[in-house]
Amino acid sequence: MKLAIKHTLGKLEHYNTRIPIVLKRRLETLRKRAEANDIDYAATQVTALEEFADALEAHLNSLERPKLVEIQNESPVNLHNGGSRAES
């Protein structure tokens, strides 16, 4: 994981999520330790969330891509024939 030394986040918004108490306490301890070592905790956390979003997005894309290809390969629906598929 990349540790951020300088704050370069730009404009920010809040994102609230529920996490287990044990994890919250652990993160609070890590925040204090990071600050004591001149590591930008918030920027590091955002970087980790971006990595999570990238990984989840790639995984979802790989799951959804076959469905998209299947839909694109289906023959069009003929609305003038009771909604049945057009024959190729």
C-alpha positions in Angstrom: 0.0 0.0 0.0 1.2 3.5 -0.8 1.7 5.8 2.2 0.9 9.5 1.5 3.4 11.9 3.0 1.8 15.1 1.6 -1.9 16.0 1.6 -3.0 16.2 -2.1 -6.7 15.3 -1.9 -8.3 18.5 -3.4 -12.0 19.0 -2.7 -13.5 16.5 -0.2 -16.9 15.1 0.7 -17.9 12.9 3.6 -18.5 9.1 3.1 -20.0 7.3 6.0 -19.9 3.6 6.5 -20.5 1.2 9.4 -17.5 -0.8 10.5 -16.9 -3.2 13.5 -15.9 -1.5 16.7 -12.7 -3.4 16.8 -11.7 -2.1 13.4 -12.7 1.5 14.3 -10.5 1.4 17.4 -7.6 -0.1 15.4 -8.0 2.7 12.8 -8.0 5.4 15.5 -4.8 4.0 16.9 -3.2 3.9 13.4 -4.3 7.5 12.8 -2.4 8.6 15.9 0.7 6.6 14.9 0.6 7.9 11.4 0.4 11.5 12.5 3.3 10.9 14.9 5.4 9.7 11.9 4.4 12.5 9.5 2.2 10.3 7.4 -1.0 11.8 6.0 -3.6 9.3 7.4 -6.5 10.7 5.4 -4.7 10.7 2.1 -3.4 7.2 2.8 -6.9 6.0 3.6 -8.3 7.6 0.4 -5.6 5.9 -1.7 -6.6 2.5 -0.1 -10.2 3.2 -0.9 -9.3 4.1 -4.5 -7.4 0.8 -4.8 -10.4 -1.1 -3.4 -12.8 0.7 -5.9 -10.5 -0.1 -8.8 -10.2 -3.8 -7.8 -14.0 -4.1 -7.2 -14.8 -2.3 -10.4 -12.5 -4.6 -12.4 -14.0 -7.7 -10.8 -17.6 -6.5 -11.5 -16.7 -5.6 -15.1 -15.3 -9.1 -15.6 -18.5 -10.6 -14.2 -20.8 -8.3 -16.2 -18.9 -8.4 -19.5 -20.1 -11.9 -20.5 -23.7 -10.8 -19.9 -23.2 -7.7 -22.1 -21.7 -9.8 -24.9 -24.6 -12.3 -24.6 -27.1 -9.4 -24.9 -25.3 -7.9 -27.8 -25.3 -11.3 -29.6 -29.0 -11.9 -29.2 -31.2 -11.3 -32.2 -33.5 -8.2 -32.0 -37.0 -8.5 -30.7 -39.7 -8.2 -33.4 -42.4 -6.1 -31.8 -44.7 -6.8 -34.8 -44.7 -10.5 -34.1 -45.8 -10.6 -30.5 -42.3 -9.9 -29.1 -40.6 -13.0 -30.4 -37.0 -13.0 -31.5 -36.3 -12.2 -35.1 -34.9 -15.2 -37.0 -31.4 -15.0 -38.3 
